[in-house]
């Protein structure tokens, strides 16, 4: 339960972090909040030879509206999202999601970028990023690369980030006033990992759903958007009946469920149905 | 080995550490302060909670090298010239500990809640204290003890 030996490097800038990664390749890992990586190191499931601590990089924690985007600094701690200071539906959604992440001391250390780079299947931020088609901005010594969420998540704990790339910033679409956002999650203990979660985002125009983004996390190795649920919602009115139909479609469309000691595929399928339904109801009631 | 300086309970400790040494291991073995306990070592139980620059931190998930130059507070620093402080006294009076293993972490988390100075209603108190585990299942008495101190300091949550 103690980590293996490693060399500790402090990066004072993103350039320095990228240079460290370029020098050490896949022997090095980035240390952000450490709330997921350090447990994994304590279990010796990860044994990096070099740990590059990015916590001291200045101006790397921020939430900033920039035109149609919300720019999020990779080192923004989860707790910051509980009072994001952003108007509109996204500003109302972020605290409701952040509240589900572990416990308060963990939220005070853990970072938004760290969660995405770690890519746990049950990560709330990964599900949000996939649902809203976030853009991940990775930096290496050769420059910057923009990665779409659809390409970013490869499998559980594996992303498109190359060995020499560090995640520096994430862009989310700043949703306008016609959008409604909801979130729901099921777990067995307060603060524990989600078994299934859903982000539901719909755009309403004259009582009709004109756009829909339904995200599901925890059910499969990577978070997914449910095309089946989105199709069911489009053009309809936001009624309980339509939401139930869309939630059922989301559950029926998934084939590659995770199974573990917490939940088999049948339970996860049922939870997808219920979480999508609750997320949609949350969207119209609180969103 | 790296030489670091930890300011623990207002006393400077110069200690040599390997980068892999956790903050809580270093407090116990490098500084001789064994009040902070090590439970799960993966951030679940909260027994190792200490305050780093007045923020609650899992001492098993921060490396000691990351705390170089920072102000650390542990359970050893709570007492009031050898007497219990208000939180310790409340834990005593409300029987908020049985085996005592979780107590240092509970006290440091509660210290942060009290010092934050904000009103805390019962739901929020329960939610924050749920960060730490007690295997004697003494939760109700722990909540009563912290509640008593919050009420005495005007943080009763009525306005929350």
Boltz contact constraints between the chains, C-beta under 6 A:
constraints:
  - contact:
      token1: [A, 1]
      token2: [B, 41]
      max_distance: 6.0
  - contact:
      token1: [A, 3]
      token2: [B, 20]
      max_distance: 6.0
  - contact:
      token1: [A, 5]
      token2: [B, 20]
      max_distance: 6.0
  - contact:
      token1: [A, 6]
      token2: [B, 19]
      max_distance: 6.0
  - contact:
      token1: [A, 8]
      token2: [B, 19]
      max_distance: 6.0
  - contact:
      token1: [A, 8]
      token2: [B, 65]
      max_distance: 6.0
  - contact:
      token1: [A, 34]
      token2: [B, 61]
      max_distance: 6.0
  - contact:
      token1: [A, 35]
      token2: [B, 61]
      max_distance: 6.0
  - contact:
      token1: [A, 38]
      token2: [B, 61]
      max_distance: 6.0
  - contact:
      token1: [A, 39]
      token2: [B, 42]
      max_distance: 6.0
  - contact:
      token1: [A, 39]
      token2: [B, 43]
      max_distance: 6.0
  - contact:
      token1: [A, 42]
      token2: [B, 41]
      max_distance: 6.0
  - contact:
      token1: [A, 42]
      token2: [B, 42]
      max_distance: 6.0
  - contact:
      token1: [A, 103]
      token2: [B, 131]
      max_distance: 6.0
  - contact:
      token1: [A, 104]
      token2: [B, 128]
      max_distance: 6.0
  - contact:
      token1: [A, 104]
      token2: [B, 131]
      max_distance: 6.0
  - contact:
      token1: [A, 105]
      token2: [B, 56]
      max_distance: 6.0
  - contact:
      token1: [A, 105]
      token2: [B, 131]
      max_distance: 6.0
  - contact:
      token1: [A, 108]
      token2: [B, 55]
      max_distance: 6.0
  - contact:
      token1: [A, 190]
      token2: [B, 130]
      max_distance: 6.0
